[in-house]
């Protein structure tokens, strides 16, 4: 983890969901411009979470947890996301299992000449 970037991220995050900062604004505040730099920022945020920092995210952006309700809300959001990923993985496994060497073309609609 880039310790300098980690410190800068922590200095720019505020406490509470109402004070969240969008990813693009956080990146701008940290003078990160390239996709690679922004990926590194996201990776650093994840590593900070793993180290015990209460960094949460929502559609409004990143913030430091202020209440237990914010933590529970973030957990519910991520659980919903993980469930959707599990369904996608199941579907991909089924596709792989049923693959015969040629992809089927399903036409569930009728083209009408008007």
ChimeraX attribute file (.defattr): number of C-alpha atoms within 10 A of each C-alpha:
attribute: neighborCount
match mode: 1-to-1
recipient: residues
	/A:1	12
	/A:2	11
	/A:3	10
	/A:4	8
	/A:5	15
	/A:6	16
	/A:7	11
	/A:8	13
	/A:9	20
	/A:10	15
	/A:11	9
	/A:12	14
	/A:13	17
	/A:14	17
	/A:15	16
	/A:16	16
	/A:17	19
	/A:18	11
	/A:19	14
	/A:20	22
	/A:21	20
	/A:22	16
	/A:23	17
	/A:24	13
	/A:25	12
	/A:26	20
	/A:27	18
	/A:28	12
	/A:29	12
	/A:30	16
	/A:31	11
	/A:32	17
	/A:33	11
	/A:34	10
	/A:35	9
	/A:36	9
	/A:37	14
	/A:38	19
	/A:39	12
	/A:40	16
	/A:41	22
	/A:42	14
	/A:43	15
	/A:44	18
	/A:45	21
	/A:46	14
	/A:47	15
	/A:48	19
	/A:49	13
	/A:50	11
	/A:51	9
	/A:52	8
	/A:53	14
	/A:54	15
	/A:55	22
	/A:56	23
	/A:57	21
	/A:58	16
	/A:59	9
	/A:60	13
	/A:61	18
	/A:62	24
	/A:63	23
	/A:64	20
	/A:65	20
	/A:66	16
	/A:67	11
	/A:68	9
	/A:69	10
	/A:70	17
	/A:71	17
	/A:72	11
	/A:73	13
	/A:74	17
	/A:75	13
	/A:76	12
	/A:77	13
	/A:78	14
	/A:79	12
	/A:80	12
	/A:81	11
	/A:82	12
	/A:83	11
	/A:84	12
	/A:85	12
	/A:86	12
	/A:87	11
	/A:88	12
	/A:89	12
	/A:90	12
	/A:91	12
	/A:92	12
	/A:93	12
	/A:94	11
	/A:95	12
	/A:96	10
	/A:97	9
	/A:98	10
	/A:99	11
	/A:100	9
	/A:101	6
	/A:102	6
	/A:103	9
	/A:104	8
	/A:105	6
	/A:106	6
	/A:107	7
	/A:108	5
	/A:109	6
	/A:110	6
	/A:111	6
	/A:112	5
	/A:113	4
	/A:114	3
